[in-house]
Amino acid sequence: MKALIREFKEFISKGNVMGMAVGLIVGSAFTAIVTSLNQDIITPLLGLILGQIDFTSLSLTVGGASVMYGNFIQAIITFLITALTLFFVLKGFNKMTRKKEEEKKEEPAPEPSEDVKLLTEIRDLLKKEA
């Protein structure tokens, strides 16, 4: 039993499990932001442009069953708007990340200290003698 508990502690304390947990929490918060952006800003603006089109009432009656294909169309539109929003958000994030990486690459390497230079010379002399 102790071995099982120890193994579980090792599993749960690994970086990838903790990283996944943080990712899920941040992802949940990010989902709320994207949903709000989509429902509260983009969809109303599109509604103004497209004349408040609502597909949810579209249906087809087959026998005694009602096929609500309008809900499916509305879900596709919502998905496309959400995907487009995410595309632009991630495009901006990637551009910002790339810019930071380029700035890091442009920084010159620091000059080695006198101690490091001396140790490098000693190492090189020892290699020559060997």
MIDRENPA-33328 format. One record per residue: residue number from 1; x, y negated, z negated of N, C-alpha, C, O, CB in turn; residue in three letters. Coordinates in nm, 3 decimals. Atoms other than C-alpha are relative to their C-alpha. Glycine has a CB too. Example, Ala and Ser with C-alpha at 12.3 -4.5 7.8 and 13.67 -1.06 7.14 Angstrom:
<atoms>
   pos      n.px      n.py      n.pz     ca.px     ca.py     ca.pz      c.px      c.py      c.pz      o.px      o.py      o.pz     cb.px     cb.py     cb.pz   code
     1     0.089     0.119     0.000     1.230     0.450    -0.780     0.090    -0.120     0.000     0.194    -0.118    -0.066    -0.099    -0.003    -0.125    ALA
     2    -0.082     0.119     0.006     1.367     0.106    -0.714    -0.077    -0.109    -0.073    -0.026    -0.220    -0.090     0.041    -0.046     0.142    SER
</atoms>
This chain:
<atoms>
   pos      n.px      n.py      n.pz     ca.px     ca.py     ca.pz      c.px      c.py      c.pz      o.px      o.py      o.pz     cb.px     cb.py     cb.pz   code
     1     0.082     0.120     0.000     0.000     0.000     0.000     0.087    -0.126     0.000     0.056    -0.223     0.069    -0.094     0.000    -0.121    MET
     2    -0.090     0.115     0.006     0.286    -0.240    -0.084     0.064    -0.026     0.136     0.082    -0.141     0.176     0.107     0.021    -0.106    LYS
     3    -0.060     0.015    -0.133     0.443    -0.173     0.254    -0.098    -0.067     0.095    -0.059    -0.150     0.177     0.044     0.136     0.056    ALA
     4     0.103     0.058    -0.086     0.116    -0.261     0.426    -0.015    -0.150    -0.029    -0.026    -0.230     0.063    -0.134     0.072    -0.019    LEU
     5     0.013     0.140     0.038     0.087    -0.587     0.231     0.123    -0.078     0.048     0.109    -0.189     0.100    -0.017    -0.015    -0.153    ILE
     6    -0.124     0.066    -0.045     0.453    -0.675     0.307    -0.003    -0.019     0.152     0.034    -0.125     0.202     0.124     0.083    -0.041    ARG
     7     0.007     0.009    -0.146     0.400    -0.599     0.676    -0.100    -0.106     0.044    -0.075    -0.181     0.139    -0.039     0.137     0.060    GLU
     8     0.100     0.101    -0.032     0.086    -0.814     0.681     0.055    -0.140    -0.026     0.033    -0.231     0.054    -0.128     0.023    -0.081    PHE
     9    -0.060     0.130     0.030     0.273    -1.103     0.514     0.099    -0.040     0.108     0.102    -0.156     0.149     0.070     0.003    -0.137    LYS
    10    -0.095     0.030    -0.108     0.548    -1.078     0.778    -0.074    -0.041     0.126    -0.035    -0.136     0.194     0.090     0.122     0.028    GLU
    11     0.078     0.029    -0.120     0.288    -1.076     1.055    -0.061    -0.139    -0.007    -0.051    -0.217     0.089    -0.109     0.104     0.019    PHE
    12     0.074     0.126     0.011     0.091    -1.373     0.923     0.094    -0.120    -0.010     0.056    -0.232     0.025    -0.092     0.004    -0.121    ILE
    13    -0.090     0.113     0.016     0.399    -1.583     0.850     0.088    -0.024     0.122     0.168    -0.118     0.123     0.087     0.021    -0.120    SER
    14    -0.077     0.022    -0.123     0.551    -1.547     1.198    -0.045    -0.128     0.067    -0.161    -0.168     0.056    -0.014     0.120     0.097    LYS
    15     0.028     0.128    -0.064     0.570    -1.867     1.397    -0.110     0.007     0.104    -0.189    -0.087     0.116     0.124    -0.052     0.062    GLY
    16     0.100    -0.004    -0.107     0.354    -1.746     1.685    -0.142     0.006    -0.055    -0.234    -0.049     0.006     0.026     0.119     0.091    ASN
    17     0.134    -0.005     0.060     0.057    -1.668     1.457    -0.037    -0.137    -0.053    -0.150    -0.183    -0.034    -0.006     0.106    -0.112    VAL
    18     0.027     0.133     0.054     0.086    -2.002     1.283    -0.021    -0.100     0.115    -0.107    -0.188     0.106     0.116    -0.046    -0.091    MET
    19     0.017     0.087    -0.116     0.126    -2.175     1.618    -0.136     0.017     0.065    -0.199    -0.080     0.106     0.109     0.027     0.103    GLY
    20     0.133    -0.025    -0.057    -0.189    -2.008     1.748    -0.108    -0.063    -0.088    -0.204    -0.120    -0.036    -0.025     0.151     0.015    MET
    21     0.099     0.059     0.091    -0.381    -2.119     1.438    -0.006    -0.151     0.018    -0.114    -0.209     0.027     0.033     0.036    -0.146    ALA
    22    -0.004     0.146    -0.021    -0.267    -2.478     1.482    -0.061    -0.034     0.136    -0.136    -0.131     0.149     0.146    -0.054    -0.009    VAL
    23     0.055     0.023    -0.134    -0.350    -2.455     1.854    -0.152     0.008     0.003    -0.217    -0.072     0.069     0.058     0.100     0.098    GLY
    24     0.146    -0.013     0.005    -0.703    -2.337     1.780    -0.065    -0.120    -0.069    -0.168    -0.170    -0.024    -0.039     0.129    -0.073    LEU
    25     0.056     0.115     0.073    -0.763    -2.618     1.531     0.008    -0.126     0.087    -0.090    -0.199     0.098     0.075    -0.022    -0.134    ILE
    26    -0.016     0.117    -0.086    -0.624    -2.885     1.764    -0.091     0.013     0.122    -0.151    -0.085     0.167     0.148    -0.016     0.044    VAL
    27     0.089    -0.022    -0.114    -0.815    -2.728     2.054    -0.144    -0.030    -0.032    -0.216    -0.086     0.050     0.012     0.144     0.048    GLY
    28     0.137     0.031     0.042    -1.141    -2.752     1.859    -0.022    -0.150    -0.007    -0.125    -0.201     0.038    -0.031     0.065    -0.136    SER
    29     0.013     0.145     0.008    -1.079    -3.118     1.786     0.002    -0.063     0.139    -0.074    -0.156     0.167     0.112    -0.059    -0.087    ALA
    30    -0.009     0.052    -0.136    -0.981    -3.182     2.148    -0.128     0.027     0.078    -0.171    -0.055     0.159     0.121     0.061     0.073    PHE
    31     0.126    -0.034    -0.066    -1.297    -3.006     2.267    -0.107    -0.103    -0.036    -0.184    -0.145     0.050    -0.047     0.142    -0.040    THR
    32     0.097     0.101     0.042    -1.506    -3.251     2.062     0.024    -0.132     0.072    -0.071    -0.200     0.111     0.007    -0.021    -0.152    ALA
    33    -0.033     0.125    -0.070    -1.323    -3.544     2.223    -0.043     0.008     0.146    -0.106    -0.084     0.198     0.151    -0.029    -0.010    ILE
    34     0.035    -0.015    -0.142    -1.367    -3.410     2.577    -0.152     0.006     0.017    -0.205    -0.052     0.112     0.065     0.126     0.059    VAL
    35     0.147    -0.008    -0.007    -1.735    -3.326     2.512    -0.061    -0.138    -0.015    -0.153    -0.174     0.059    -0.055     0.095    -0.108    THR
    36     0.051     0.135     0.019    -1.798    -3.677     2.383     0.028    -0.087     0.122    -0.059    -0.161     0.168     0.060    -0.063    -0.125    SER
    37    -0.034     0.077    -0.120    -1.614    -3.832     2.676    -0.092     0.036     0.115    -0.139    -0.051     0.189     0.147     0.025     0.040    LEU
    38     0.086    -0.048    -0.108    -1.818    -3.619     2.913    -0.145    -0.044    -0.019    -0.205    -0.103     0.071     0.008     0.153     0.009    ASN
    39     0.143     0.025     0.023    -2.163    -3.661     2.752    -0.031    -0.148    -0.026    -0.136    -0.197     0.015    -0.047     0.082    -0.116    GLN
    40     0.031     0.136     0.042    -2.135    -4.014     2.616     0.048    -0.109     0.096    -0.002    -0.221     0.092     0.059    -0.025    -0.134    ASP
    41    -0.056     0.103    -0.088    -1.934    -4.193     2.885    -0.018     0.036     0.147    -0.080    -0.039     0.223     0.148    -0.020    -0.031    ILE
    42    -0.002    -0.033    -0.143    -1.896    -4.009     3.216    -0.138     0.037     0.053    -0.179    -0.015     0.157     0.096     0.115     0.026    ILE
    43     0.132    -0.042    -0.049    -2.239    -3.842     3.248    -0.098    -0.117     0.010    -0.167    -0.127     0.112    -0.057     0.107    -0.093    THR
    44     0.090     0.115    -0.018    -2.436    -4.165     3.177     0.040    -0.089     0.118    -0.047    -0.140     0.189    -0.002    -0.084    -0.126    PRO
    45    -0.043     0.081    -0.115    -2.223    -4.355     3.430    -0.038     0.067     0.131    -0.084     0.001     0.224     0.152    -0.024    -0.005    LEU
    46     0.042    -0.072    -0.121    -2.284    -4.083     3.689    -0.151    -0.005     0.017    -0.201    -0.010     0.129     0.047     0.146    -0.006    LEU
    47     0.147     0.011    -0.005    -2.653    -4.096     3.599    -0.043    -0.132     0.062    -0.139    -0.137     0.139    -0.060     0.014    -0.139    GLY
    48     0.031     0.130    -0.060    -2.655    -4.466     3.687     0.027     0.001     0.150    -0.051    -0.052     0.229     0.081    -0.111    -0.067    LEU
    49    -0.038    -0.003    -0.142    -2.479    -4.400     4.017    -0.094     0.090     0.079    -0.136     0.055     0.189     0.145     0.049     0.015    ILE
    50     0.081    -0.098    -0.073    -2.687    -4.095     4.113    -0.149    -0.014    -0.025    -0.228     0.063     0.029     0.043     0.139    -0.037    LEU
    51     0.143     0.023     0.021    -3.021    -4.228     3.986    -0.062     0.095    -0.100    -0.176     0.139    -0.080    -0.072     0.012     0.129    GLY
    52     0.051    -0.086     0.108    -3.064    -4.013     3.670    -0.052     0.134     0.049    -0.158     0.180     0.006    -0.112    -0.073    -0.073    GLN
    53     0.039    -0.131    -0.051    -3.082    -3.684     3.860     0.013     0.103    -0.111     0.118     0.114    -0.174     0.085     0.040     0.124    ILE
    54     0.000    -0.106     0.101    -3.175    -3.399     3.626    -0.050     0.128     0.066    -0.166     0.136     0.107    -0.087    -0.037    -0.124    ASP
    55     0.035    -0.124    -0.067    -3.174    -3.049     3.769    -0.066     0.102    -0.092    -0.115     0.205    -0.044     0.123     0.060     0.061    PHE
    56     0.045    -0.102     0.094    -3.289    -2.871     3.452    -0.146     0.041     0.020    -0.184     0.151    -0.020     0.019    -0.048    -0.140    THR
    57     0.141    -0.034    -0.019    -3.657    -2.879     3.550    -0.024     0.086     0.124    -0.136     0.135     0.143    -0.083    -0.127     0.010    SER
    58     0.017    -0.080    -0.120    -3.598    -2.693     3.878    -0.012     0.148    -0.036     0.071     0.202    -0.110     0.117    -0.022     0.098    LEU
    59     0.018    -0.142     0.028    -3.731    -2.339     3.867    -0.073     0.066     0.116    -0.131    -0.001     0.202    -0.078     0.021    -0.131    SER
    60     0.064    -0.080    -0.104    -3.862    -2.062     4.087    -0.074     0.112    -0.071    -0.016     0.183    -0.153     0.104     0.056     0.105    LEU
    61     0.079    -0.105     0.063    -4.143    -1.830     3.985    -0.006     0.120     0.093    -0.051     0.110     0.207    -0.142    -0.050    -0.034    THR
    62     0.001    -0.126    -0.075    -4.103    -1.473     4.102    -0.080     0.100    -0.082    -0.036     0.144    -0.188     0.146     0.053     0.030    VAL
    63     0.089    -0.087     0.078    -4.390    -1.252     3.992    -0.039    -0.072    -0.127    -0.094    -0.182    -0.123     0.069     0.137    -0.032    GLY
    64     0.028     0.064     0.129    -4.428    -1.327     3.623     0.122    -0.064    -0.061     0.114    -0.119    -0.171    -0.058     0.101    -0.096    GLY
    65    -0.125     0.053     0.056    -4.068    -1.438     3.575     0.029    -0.139     0.058     0.001    -0.167     0.174     0.118     0.096     0.028    ALA
    66    -0.038     0.133    -0.043    -3.946    -1.793     3.591     0.153    -0.008     0.004     0.220     0.006    -0.098    -0.060    -0.110    -0.095    SER
    67    -0.146     0.011    -0.018    -3.593    -1.835     3.732     0.036    -0.147    -0.009    -0.002    -0.228     0.076     0.046     0.063     0.139    VAL
    68    -0.036     0.139     0.026    -3.445    -2.155     3.592     0.135    -0.033     0.066     0.235    -0.051    -0.003     0.007    -0.026    -0.153    MET
    69    -0.126     0.025    -0.072    -3.183    -2.219     3.861     0.050    -0.143    -0.020     0.168    -0.171     0.003    -0.019     0.028     0.147    TYR
    70    -0.040     0.138     0.028    -3.181    -2.590     3.773     0.097    -0.008    -0.117     0.190    -0.089    -0.115    -0.122    -0.086    -0.028    GLY
    71    -0.093    -0.003     0.114    -3.013    -2.512     3.439     0.138     0.045     0.047     0.240    -0.006     0.000    -0.052     0.095    -0.111    ASN
    72    -0.127    -0.049    -0.053    -2.745    -2.323     3.631     0.072    -0.111     0.078     0.193    -0.129     0.063    -0.023     0.124     0.092    PHE
    73    -0.059     0.111    -0.076    -2.688    -2.619     3.866     0.053    -0.106    -0.097     0.163    -0.158    -0.078    -0.105    -0.063     0.097    ILE
    74    -0.042     0.099     0.098    -2.671    -2.856     3.567     0.125     0.047    -0.074     0.214    -0.034    -0.102    -0.113    -0.029    -0.101    GLN
    75    -0.117    -0.055     0.069    -2.420    -2.626     3.392     0.123    -0.009     0.090     0.233    -0.038     0.042    -0.025     0.147    -0.041    ALA
    76    -0.112     0.012    -0.094    -2.202    -2.622     3.706     0.048    -0.145     0.007     0.169    -0.170     0.008    -0.041     0.050     0.140    ILE
    77    -0.037     0.141    -0.004    -2.210    -3.002     3.723     0.075    -0.040    -0.127     0.177    -0.109    -0.121    -0.125    -0.088     0.018    ILE
    78    -0.066     0.029     0.128    -2.119    -3.028     3.354     0.139     0.060    -0.002     0.234    -0.005    -0.048    -0.083     0.053    -0.118    THR
    79    -0.130    -0.065    -0.005    -1.836    -2.780     3.406     0.097    -0.079     0.089     0.212    -0.101     0.051    -0.013     0.144     0.052    PHE
    80    -0.086     0.074    -0.092    -1.699    -2.975     3.703     0.043    -0.134    -0.059     0.158    -0.175    -0.044    -0.071    -0.021     0.133    LEU
    81    -0.034     0.128     0.062    -1.714    -3.305     3.516     0.102     0.023    -0.112     0.199    -0.052    -0.124    -0.127    -0.070    -0.056    ILE
    82    -0.092    -0.032     0.108    -1.542    -3.147     3.214     0.138     0.038     0.055     0.240    -0.008     0.004    -0.055     0.114    -0.087    THR
    83    -0.127    -0.041    -0.060    -1.275    -2.985     3.432     0.074    -0.120     0.059     0.196    -0.130     0.045    -0.024     0.107     0.109    ALA
    84    -0.062     0.120    -0.057    -1.210    -3.314     3.614     0.056    -0.089    -0.111     0.166    -0.143    -0.098    -0.102    -0.078     0.086    LEU
    85    -0.046     0.079     0.113    -1.184    -3.498     3.283     0.127     0.059    -0.059     0.224    -0.013    -0.083    -0.109    -0.009    -0.108    THR
    86    -0.118    -0.068     0.053    -0.938    -3.240     3.148     0.118    -0.014     0.095     0.232    -0.033     0.052    -0.029     0.148    -0.025    LEU
    87    -0.106     0.015    -0.100    -0.741    -3.260     3.472     0.070    -0.135    -0.016     0.193    -0.142    -0.019    -0.057     0.015     0.143    PHE
    88    -0.059     0.133     0.011    -0.690    -3.634     3.435     0.070    -0.020    -0.134     0.176    -0.083    -0.140    -0.108    -0.106     0.019    PHE
    89    -0.064     0.013     0.131    -0.614    -3.614     3.062     0.133     0.074     0.000     0.233     0.020    -0.046    -0.093     0.055    -0.112    VAL
    90    -0.123    -0.079    -0.002    -0.356    -3.337     3.114     0.102    -0.057     0.099     0.222    -0.049     0.075    -0.031     0.145     0.035    LEU
    91    -0.091     0.062    -0.096    -0.211    -3.513     3.418     0.073    -0.116    -0.067     0.194    -0.131    -0.051    -0.076    -0.050     0.126    LYS
    92    -0.062     0.110     0.073    -0.149    -3.821     3.204     0.095     0.049    -0.108     0.203    -0.008    -0.126    -0.107    -0.088    -0.062    GLY
    93    -0.086    -0.056     0.104    -0.007    -3.611     2.921     0.129     0.056     0.060     0.238     0.033     0.007    -0.075     0.111    -0.076    PHE
    94    -0.119    -0.056    -0.065     0.229    -3.427     3.157     0.093    -0.110     0.051     0.215    -0.098     0.044    -0.040     0.091     0.115    ASN
    95    -0.081     0.112    -0.048     0.345    -3.757     3.309     0.077    -0.063    -0.116     0.195    -0.096    -0.103    -0.089    -0.105     0.070    LYS
    96    -0.064     0.057     0.117     0.419    -3.894     2.963     0.111     0.093    -0.051     0.218     0.046    -0.089    -0.105    -0.027    -0.110    MET
    97    -0.100    -0.097     0.046     0.604    -3.574     2.864     0.120     0.001     0.093     0.234     0.003     0.047    -0.062     0.141    -0.008    THR
    98    -0.109     0.002    -0.097     0.808    -3.578     3.185     0.086    -0.125    -0.017     0.209    -0.118    -0.009    -0.056     0.005     0.143    ARG
    99    -0.073     0.126     0.018     0.903    -3.942     3.125     0.090     0.009    -0.124     0.204    -0.038    -0.120    -0.100    -0.119    -0.014    LYS
   100    -0.081    -0.016     0.121     1.025    -3.858     2.772     0.119     0.093     0.025     0.229     0.067    -0.023    -0.085     0.054    -0.116    LYS
   101    -0.108    -0.093    -0.031     1.229    -3.563     2.904     0.107    -0.067     0.086     0.226    -0.044     0.066    -0.055     0.124     0.071    GLU
   102    -0.095     0.071    -0.084     1.389    -3.783     3.170     0.082    -0.100    -0.081     0.201    -0.116    -0.055    -0.073    -0.073     0.113    GLU
   103    -0.072     0.093     0.085     1.480    -4.042     2.907     0.105     0.073    -0.083     0.215     0.021    -0.105    -0.097    -0.075    -0.092    GLU
   104    -0.096    -0.079     0.077     1.648    -3.769     2.701     0.119     0.040     0.087     0.233     0.039     0.041    -0.067     0.124    -0.059    LYS
   105    -0.106    -0.041    -0.091     1.846    -3.652     3.005     0.093    -0.116     0.034     0.213    -0.096     0.054    -0.059     0.059     0.128    LYS
   106    -0.078     0.116    -0.038     1.963    -4.004     3.083     0.094    -0.046    -0.111     0.192    -0.116    -0.084    -0.091    -0.113     0.038    GLU
   107    -0.086     0.040     0.110     2.114    -4.051     2.737     0.135     0.070     0.013     0.140     0.192     0.031    -0.066     0.032    -0.136    GLU
   108    -0.132    -0.064    -0.012     2.491    -3.993     2.754     0.030     0.084    -0.124    -0.015     0.053    -0.234     0.110    -0.106     0.021    PRO
   109    -0.040    -0.085     0.112     2.638    -3.718     2.540     0.089    -0.081    -0.093     0.173    -0.158    -0.047     0.073     0.129     0.050    ALA
   110    -0.083     0.078     0.093     2.793    -3.860     2.223     0.146     0.043     0.010     0.177     0.160     0.034    -0.052     0.016    -0.144    PRO
   111    -0.144    -0.026    -0.003     3.172    -3.885     2.216     0.035     0.087    -0.121    -0.008     0.057    -0.232     0.082    -0.134    -0.002    GLU
   112    -0.036    -0.084     0.114     3.321    -3.605     2.002     0.087    -0.077    -0.099     0.164    -0.166    -0.063     0.074     0.127     0.048    PRO
   113    -0.078     0.069     0.103     3.471    -3.714     1.674     0.147     0.041     0.010     0.182     0.135     0.081    -0.055     0.033    -0.142    SER
   114    -0.144    -0.027    -0.002     3.846    -3.719     1.614     0.029     0.142    -0.051     0.119     0.209    -0.001     0.076    -0.103    -0.085    GLU
   115    -0.020    -0.134     0.054     3.819    -3.399     1.409    -0.029     0.106     0.106     0.046     0.203     0.121    -0.090     0.023    -0.123    ASP
   116     0.037    -0.096    -0.104     3.646    -3.216     1.692     0.105     0.000     0.111     0.142     0.107     0.161    -0.139    -0.032     0.058    VAL
   117    -0.105     0.007    -0.103     3.903    -3.340     1.944     0.125     0.074    -0.045     0.186     0.148     0.033     0.034    -0.146     0.033    LYS
   118    -0.119    -0.065     0.053     4.187    -3.221     1.720    -0.017     0.151    -0.003     0.073     0.226     0.035     0.033    -0.053    -0.140    LEU
   119     0.028    -0.144     0.004     4.027    -2.880     1.666    -0.002     0.060     0.141     0.042     0.173     0.160    -0.134     0.027    -0.070    LEU
   120     0.002    -0.048    -0.138     3.972    -2.846     2.042     0.142     0.015     0.053     0.174     0.113     0.120    -0.080    -0.096     0.090    THR
   121    -0.140    -0.010    -0.042     4.340    -2.918     2.106     0.069     0.121    -0.063     0.141     0.194     0.004     0.077    -0.128    -0.036    GLU
   122    -0.059    -0.115     0.070     4.444    -2.662     1.842    -0.047     0.130     0.064     0.032     0.221     0.086    -0.037    -0.003    -0.150    ILE
   123     0.054    -0.120    -0.064     4.213    -2.403     1.999     0.066     0.026     0.134     0.105     0.138     0.164    -0.151    -0.014     0.018    ARG
   124    -0.060    -0.015    -0.132     4.351    -2.467     2.345     0.147     0.043    -0.011     0.192     0.126     0.069    -0.010    -0.132     0.078    ASP
   125    -0.139    -0.040     0.020     4.712    -2.438     2.217     0.011     0.146    -0.044     0.100     0.218     0.001     0.066    -0.090    -0.103    LEU
   126    -0.001    -0.141     0.044     4.632    -2.109     2.043    -0.032     0.094     0.116     0.025     0.204     0.124    -0.101     0.020    -0.115    LEU
   127     0.032    -0.082    -0.117     4.478    -1.974     2.364     0.121     0.015     0.092     0.145     0.122     0.148    -0.117    -0.060     0.076    LYS
   128    -0.118    -0.005    -0.086     4.794    -2.062     2.556     0.106     0.095    -0.057     0.173     0.166     0.019     0.059    -0.140     0.016    LYS
   129    -0.099    -0.086     0.065     5.015    -1.878     2.301    -0.040     0.146     0.007     0.047     0.232     0.007     0.019    -0.041    -0.144    GLU
   130     0.044    -0.141     0.003     4.804    -1.561     2.310     0.022     0.072     0.128    -0.011     0.190     0.139    -0.144     0.008    -0.035    ALA
</atoms>
